Amino acid sequence: MLISTRRVFRLSTTISLSLAAGYAMALELPFLAPIFGFMLTAAPKPPMGLKALLGVLIVLAIMLSSGLILTPIVLNYAVTGLLLVALGLFSANYITLNLGKPPIGSLLTIGVTLIVMMGQVSFTLAVTVVQELMIAIFIVVVCQWLVYPLFPEDDVLPPEPKKPQPLESSWLAARATLTTFPVFLLGLTNPSFYAPTIMKSVALGQQVSETSAKDAGWELLGSTFLAGILAILFWFCLKLVPNLWMFTLWTFAFTTWMSAKFYGIFPSRFSPSFWQNVVITLFILVGPAVADSANGKDPYKAFAVRLGLFIMVTLYAWLAMVFLEWLKERSLQK
C-alpha cells in the first residue's frame, strides 16, 4: 500500500474509532473525540508512547486549568479578566506559529475561551469540560495505538514545515486573536448556545494564521459551505439506520473521502487547510445535531441556526483579515 494511502486509512480509521468510543462512553461532548482525532493524527508521524501520553495529560491539565483560573476573574473583574483572555489567545496562537505546535495552541485556545465561557454558567460545568477534553485526548491516543500498526509510516519522515519569522509570527498571532476574541465576547452572552460557535472560531483562528487575505474567501467561506452541505448529507445518511454502528461506518466513509482530498490522493484545487476546516466544521455541526435529536429538540432548526452563525463568524473572520492586512500594508507604505 502506498504511504499516502496508508495515511488516509490511518486518519479515517482513527477518527471513526474515536467517535465510536466517545459516544459509547456517553461523554457530554462526544464530538470532541473525532475532532481531536483529526488534529492529532493528521501529521504523518507515529503516535506518542505511554510515558509521553501521561506527560501530555499533565501538561494539558495545567493548560486547561488556565480557563478555570480565569473564570472567577472574568466574573468579578471583567476588564482585567478579558484582557487576560486576550493575552492567552495571543500566546496560544504564537505557540501555534512560532513553535510549530498547532494541537497545543488549539488546546490552550480552548482553555481560555470555551472553559471560561462554560464557567460563566457554573464552575462545575467548566470542570466537566476540562475532564471531557482530557478523556477525548486519551481516547484518540489509544485509538492511534490500535490503528498505527495496520498503517505505519515509512522510516523517513517528511521534513518539518518552515516556520515564519518571529515578527511575522507575532503579526499572524495578533490577526488570529482579533478573529477569535469578538466571538468569545458574543459567547459570554449565552455560553451553552454559542459553545459550537466558539469551537468554530477556534478552528478559524488557527486557519486564519496560515491563510493569506487573497485566498481567504475560498479558504474560509468555501470550506464552511462545503462542510454544511456534507453535514446535511451525513445527517440523512445516518437517518437511514440511526445507530452507533452506522454512525461509525458513515464517519469512516466521509472521512476517508475528505482525508484523500487532504493528503492529495484525490485531485483538489483547494489546500490541505481548506479540507482541515471542512472536517472540523462537519463534526461541530453533526455532533450537536445528534445531541439535539437525542434530547428531543428540533435538530433541523438548531442546525440551521448553527450553520447561519458559522457563516456569519466566517464572514467576520474574512473581513477582519482583509481589513487588518490593509492596515498593515498602509502602515508599511508610510
Secondary structure, DSSP 8 states (H G I E B T S, - for coil): --HHHHHHHHHHHHHHHHHHHHHHTT-SSTTHHHHHHHHHHSSSS----HHHHHHHHHHHHHHHHHHHHHHHHHHH-HHHHHHHHHHHHHHHHHHHHHS--HHHHHHHHHHHHHHHHHHHH-HHHHHHHHHHHHHHHHHHHHHHHHHTTTS---SS---------HHHHHHHHHHHHHHHHHHHHHHTTSHHHHHHHHHHHHHHHHHHTT--GGGHIIIIIIHHHHHHHHHHHHHHHHHHS-SHHHHHHHHHHHHHHHHHHHTTSS--SS-HHHHHHHHHHHHHHHHHHHHHHHTT--HHHHHHHHHHHHHHHHHHHHHHHHHHHHHHHHHHH-
